[in-house]
Structure formats: structure tokens, C-alpha cells
Amino acid sequence: MPAGTASTPPPPTSGNAKYVIVALLLLGGIIGLVVWRNSQKPPEQPVAQIPVPPPSASSATPPQIDDVPPPPPEEPDAGPVHHTVSTVASGCEAKSCGGSTTNELEGALAFRAKQAHRCYDSALAVDNTLKGKVQIAVRIGANGAVCSANVASNELATTSVAQCVAGYFRSTGHFPAPKGGCVDAQVPISFVPGGR
């Protein structure tokens, strides 16, 4: 440089200016996008249209209930009504029964005897030495109905257990029908503490 000429050096340039400009442009773009997105209306959801029947002249009266049937028509009085009751001969009224047990009937009687152990278990809680045999006489009608159930013999020191057991057989109501008419069955039950 010649002497006497003064020149001003160019201003120093920063290499970071271009990054600042890019960052400002990006920031402006993001802000613009957010503002534009918030100013848009959301799309409307379709609403289900339920057709409403047009009003009619009969809508002023309350609706009638159609599921209630009308009362039956009255019939003229035909005099007194006679009811016929038919009974099936069960054999309960017979002096002696000639039927025999079946496997199903014997199984049902044995099952009822096991259930009757509840009577003994309750008494055993009071007297843990109680033991003995009870025999129940059960008459079963030709249709399986229990005609009677009574204590035939009792070796227990108390009668309450035997009566309770007979009650179990009476409360059954029905057993499988015996073969050939009513049957008189003897059901022996042994009561021993801790055994069945």
C-alpha cells in the first residue's frame, strides 16, 4: 500500500451469522405453522340422523299397550262344575305288599341311609359313646311314593336318633318304583363312632 492512503479494513465477518439466520428462519417457520394449525377449524364429525315419524292426529292420545291380552269372553253359566280326580293306585292302602325291590330302589335306600347319618352325627356331638343299630321299615308304593317309614328296631340308648332317621326316609317323598307293586323294605343302619 502506498504511503499516505488510508484505507479502512473491511469489517470482520463472523462465520456464525449464517447459522443465526437459518435458526431464525426455522423458528419463524415453526411459529407460522403453529399459528396456521390453530386457526384451522376441526373437521365436523358426522351426526347420526334418527328419523322421527311425523306427528299425527292420534299422537294426542297416550299410546296403548299391545302385549296385554284381552280378558276371556264370559261364558254363560252352565251349572255347577264337576271336577274328576283320578288317583293312581300306589299300594299304600294295601294290607300286604307283593312287589320286590330293584337295583335302583336299593341304591336309593342305601343313599338315604347314608344321609340319615346326620342324625347320628348330631347326637354323637352330645354323647361320644353312642353306638348301635337302627332298622327302619319303609313301605314304598307301586309308583315309588313313600307310604310310611317307621322305626322297626332301635339298639341306641336314645330314641331321638331313630325317629330322626325315620323322618329322613319319610321326607324323601319318592323313590324309584319297585317291581310288581308296592314293597315293604327293611333298612338296617349301624351307627359306630368314626365309621360309616
Secondary structure, DSSP 4 states (H G I P E B T S, - for coil): --TT---PPPPPPPTTHHHHHHHHHHHHHHHHHHHHHHHSPPPPPP-PPPP-PPP-GGGGSPPPPSSSPPPPPPPPP-S-----------STT-SS---B--HHHHHHHHHHHHHTHHHHHHHHHH-TT--EEEEEEEEE-TTSBEEEEEEEEE-SS-SHHHHHHHHHHHHT-B-PPPBSS-EEEEEEEEEBTTB-
